[in-house]
Amino acid sequence: MPELLPWRWFPKLVLRHLTGSISTATRTTGLRITNSMIRKLKSGEYRLYSRKKNAKTGKRRNLGTFPSLDKAEAHERAVQYFKRH
């Protein structure tokens, strides 16, 4: 199996084929494609944002700041589980 490259190295055409759209936040984790709103801050931490924008402000809600990408992804999974159960 070929080694997976970081998400930002994928050509936009490949991302469009795999996800149906192009998103700067689209990332591969293993064999799964996730469309998350995790951004790296200048401080080196990662911030999780809501997927939907606030209609009044046009901004996304801050759902937490985490020291590592793994912890931010784990919290995102917890948020998604909570939304559906």
Secondary structure, 3 states (H helix, E strand, C coil): CCCCCCHHHCCHHHHHHHHCCCCCCEEEECCEEEECCEEECCCCCEEEEEEEECCCCCCEEEEEEECCHHHHHHHHHHHHHHHHC
